[in-house]
Amino acid sequence: MVTIKDMLNEILPELVELLRPLLSGVRSVIDIGTGSSVTAHFFAKHFPDIEFFTVDIADMRQEKELPFILYNGKSLPFHDKEFTISVLNETLHHTQDPGSVLTEAKRVAEAVYVVEHFPLPGIPTDKLRKDEMSTLEDLSLECSYYKPFTRNSLFDLFDRTNLDVEVKFKMPYHGSREIEKYFFKLVRK
């Protein structure tokens, strides 16, 4: 059986290099919705000068060296702008109230980094939902909620939470789901 760590370790070196310029000068990162926490740990090993923290509503971590806090999914137990960046890596589509989660991410950090995916044109949402839930099950990650964004709905969310997109680019995706993945650096309006 392929583990999430095995799968991610194949692609994370590429992502480290892709995101390296955006991590210059970063002091601290809060990974909100850390899930397996494999990605946060991989980045922490490659950026030892950055202090990483992880939070989630359940403990599904497969790596546990970084500080972790269980939280209620509504309010983060941190001060305003305590972190340089908040990271929401494939998190928002698993939240029932993505606006509140994004607002909290903005509150506790100077900038917010979001990675989200969209279905390829012509791919029905039901198929994407089935594929996502199957992938999560295969990776032994418990998640009962999934509501994919369209480009319009994600940008509407950014607008409603008073965030501007400062950087946007398509990210490499090596999986079999019919999606395209994007990175967004968000800053306050």
Secondary structure, DSSP 8 states (H G I E B T S, - for coil): ---HHHHHHHHHHHHHHHHGGGGTT--EEEEET-TT-HHHHHHHHH-TTSEEEEEESS---S---S-EEE--SS--SS-TT-EEEEEEES-GGG-S-HHHHHHHHHHTEEEEEEEEEEE-TT--HHHHHHHHHHHHHHTT----------HHHHHHHHHHTTEEEEEEEEE---SSSSEEEEEEEEEE-
